[in-house]
Amino acid sequence: VLGVGVNFRLPEAQGTQIDQPWTDLWQASPVAISRNRMAGMLIDRLIQACALFATERLPPFLDRWQQFDGLTGQPVRIMQGKRSIDGIYRGIAPSGGMVLEEASGINEYHAGEVSLRGDADL
């Protein structure tokens, strides 16, 4: 299962209802692009990425992930049912698990709900 969410052009009134910083492609892009063209380009790249992942798994993606991973070093909370684990996010492992630095050491997690809201929740 693969899901992608894109704020293409969020109406300003709707943006005022969001309780955290946000943006959309309309504001962020120096060039206007049609929604259909953007969707087509995104689907094309996703098909290419899925084909590469099917043959080579995660390793070809790790360097690029680290290049754009803006959450490294941030506090997170993982919820696994009634259990919650707090720590500092340290990226993803070659296995695809999330690496978390906890008081007990470095651990890897493959399941759970992750809160990235920072110290407001932690």
N, C-alpha and C positions, 0 to 999 in steps of 0.2 A: 504494500500500500504506500502510495506516495501522495502527499498533499502539498500544495503550494498556495499561499495566500499573498495576494498583491493588492496593495492600495493603489489603484490606478488614478482615480480622480475623486477624492473624498469631498463631498459638499462641506463647506465651512461650518454650517449649522450642526452637522453630524460630528465634526471634529471637536466641537465644544463639549460634547458629551463624553469624550475619552479622557480618563483621569491620569494620563501619562503622555510623555512626548510622542508625537507621531509625525509622519510625513506621507506623501504620496508621490508617484512617479511624475505627475503633472507639475508639481512644484520642484522636484529634484532634477528633472531633465532639462538641459539647455535647448533641446530640440523637441518639438511636438511629434508624437508618434501615435498612430491610430491604435485603438484597443485591439483590433483584429490582427494587425501586423505584429504587435507585441506578443499576443497570445500565440501566433504561429511561430515566431522566433523562439519563444520559451518552450513550446512543445517540441520543436525540432532539436533543441539542445538537450532537453530531457531524454528524448529517445536515444540520442548519441551517448549520453551519460549512462543510461540504463544498459545499453549494449556493452559499454566498457566495463561496467560493474559486473555484468553477468559473466564476463570472461576473466577479469583480473581482480574482482572484489574491491576492497577499500584502499589498498596501498596507493594507486595512482591519484587518489583524491586528497590524501593526507596533507601534503605540502600546501595545496591551495586552501584547504580548510583552515590550516593554521595561519595563513596569510590574512584571511578575512575574519578570523574568530575574535571578535571584540569583547568576548566575555571572559577570556583568560584572566585569572587573578581576582575575579569577582566572587562575592559570597553567594551561595545558592543553598536551597533546601530541596532534598529529594523526599517525596512522600511515597511510602510503600504500604498501602493500607493504613493502619493506625500508627505505623512506625515512621518517624521523620529523622533524617540525617542532615546535619548542617556541616558545611565545609566550604573550601575555596575551590572553584572550578579550575582545573588545570588542562583542559582540552579533551580530545578523544584519543583512545588507544587504537592500535592497529586492528584490534578485534571489533572496533566500533563502539565499545563501551565508553561511558563518560568517566573521566578521571577526576577524582575528588580528593583533595587534601583535607584530612580530618585530624583531630587531636591524636587519634590512634595511629596515623600514618597515611600513606597513599593507598586508595582503594579504587576499584573499577566497578561501575554499575551498568547493568544492561536493561533494567526495567524500573519504572516508577514515574511519578509525576514530578516535574521539576519546576520550582518557583525561582524566577530570576529577578524578582522585585527588589533585591538588595536588602539593606539593613532595615528597611521599613517593616518587612515581614520577619526578618531573622533576628 
